[in-house]
């Protein structure tokens, strides 16, 4: 995974919004959140003003419940800021399976993903 030390150019506002998302997930679901991974154009530092923020949340809980919870957080952020965070939840077991069979999605995460929480 890549180093998350520097945000993409012209993305300070989105960086702040991403930190808000991370804080909200950790506050509400710390015990069920194993890892938060940033990927996509924002992780590659190629984001534009129109880019969404792609995030993978690995959960020890029920992934469907976590996906619902993430959707509530992202909709709230979208309504407050106009920034769309595309958050996908997977269970620890699903992530391990994706890694084992080396899915395209996993390859993408391994290549460009940045662990952010």
C-alpha positions as CSV (number, residue, x, y, z in Angstrom):
1,X,0.0,0.0,0.0
2,X,1.1,3.6,-0.6
3,X,2.1,6.3,1.8
4,X,-0.7,8.6,2.9
5,X,1.6,11.4,4.1
6,X,0.6,13.9,1.5
7,X,-3.0,14.6,0.3
8,X,-3.7,15.1,-3.4
9,X,-3.2,18.6,-4.9
10,X,-6.1,21.0,-4.3
11,X,-7.8,18.5,-1.9
12,X,-7.4,20.1,1.5
13,X,-11.2,20.4,1.8
14,X,-11.7,16.8,0.8
15,X,-8.9,15.7,3.1
16,X,-10.8,17.4,6.0
17,X,-14.0,15.7,4.9
18,X,-12.2,12.3,4.8
19,X,-10.9,12.9,8.3
20,X,-14.5,13.7,9.4
21,X,-15.7,10.4,7.9
22,X,-12.9,8.4,9.6
23,X,-13.6,10.0,12.9
24,X,-17.3,9.2,12.6
25,X,-16.7,5.6,11.7
26,X,-14.2,5.1,14.5
27,X,-16.4,6.8,17.1
28,X,-19.6,4.9,16.2
29,X,-18.1,1.5,15.1
30,X,-14.6,1.3,16.6
31,X,-15.1,-2.3,17.9
32,X,-16.3,-3.6,14.5
33,X,-13.8,-1.6,12.3
34,X,-10.6,-3.5,11.6
35,X,-9.2,-1.2,8.9
36,X,-10.1,1.7,6.6
37,X,-8.4,1.8,3.2
38,X,-8.4,4.7,0.8
39,X,-8.2,3.8,-2.9
40,X,-9.0,5.3,-6.3
41,X,-8.0,8.7,-7.6
42,X,-7.8,10.3,-4.2
43,X,-5.2,7.6,-3.0
44,X,-3.3,8.0,-6.3
45,X,-3.2,11.8,-5.8
46,X,-5.0,12.3,-9.1
47,X,-8.4,13.5,-7.7
48,X,-10.2,16.4,-9.3
49,X,-12.9,18.5,-7.9
50,X,-15.5,16.1,-9.4
51,X,-13.8,13.0,-7.9
52,X,-15.5,11.0,-5.2
53,X,-13.5,9.5,-2.3
54,X,-13.3,5.7,-2.5
55,X,-13.0,3.9,0.8
56,X,-13.0,0.3,1.8
57,X,-13.9,-0.6,5.4
58,X,-13.0,-4.0,6.7
59,X,-15.3,-5.1,9.5
60,X,-15.4,-7.9,12.0
61,X,-19.1,-7.5,12.2
62,X,-21.9,-8.1,9.7
63,X,-20.9,-6.4,6.5
64,X,-24.5,-5.7,5.4
65,X,-25.1,-3.9,8.7
66,X,-21.8,-2.0,8.4
67,X,-22.7,-1.0,4.8
68,X,-26.0,0.4,6.0
69,X,-24.2,2.3,8.7
70,X,-21.6,3.6,6.3
71,X,-24.3,4.8,3.9
72,X,-25.9,6.8,6.7
73,X,-22.6,8.5,7.4
74,X,-21.8,9.2,3.8
75,X,-25.3,10.6,3.0
76,X,-24.9,12.9,6.0
77,X,-21.5,14.1,4.8
78,X,-22.9,14.5,1.2
79,X,-25.8,16.6,2.4
80,X,-23.5,18.8,4.6
81,X,-20.6,19.2,2.2
82,X,-21.6,18.1,-1.3
83,X,-18.7,15.6,-1.3
84,X,-19.5,12.0,-2.1
85,X,-17.6,9.3,-0.3
86,X,-18.0,5.9,-1.9
87,X,-17.6,3.5,1.1
88,X,-17.7,-0.2,0.6
89,X,-17.8,-2.6,3.6
90,X,-16.3,-6.1,3.5
91,X,-15.9,-8.6,6.3
92,X,-12.5,-9.8,7.4
93,X,-13.3,-13.2,5.9
94,X,-14.3,-11.7,2.6
95,X,-11.2,-9.6,2.4
96,X,-9.0,-12.7,3.2
97,X,-10.8,-14.6,0.4
98,X,-10.4,-11.7,-2.1
99,X,-6.7,-11.7,-1.2
100,X,-6.4,-15.5,-1.4
101,X,-7.9,-15.7,-4.9
102,X,-6.3,-12.4,-5.9
103,X,-9.4,-10.7,-7.3
104,X,-9.1,-7.7,-9.5
105,X,-10.6,-5.5,-6.8
106,X,-8.0,-6.9,-4.3
107,X,-5.2,-6.2,-6.8
108,X,-6.4,-2.6,-7.1
109,X,-6.4,-2.2,-3.3
110,X,-3.0,-3.8,-2.9
111,X,-1.5,-1.6,-5.7
112,X,-2.9,1.8,-4.7
113,X,-4.6,1.4,-1.3
114,X,-3.6,3.5,1.6
115,X,-4.4,2.4,5.1
116,X,-6.0,5.4,6.9
117,X,-7.6,3.9,9.9
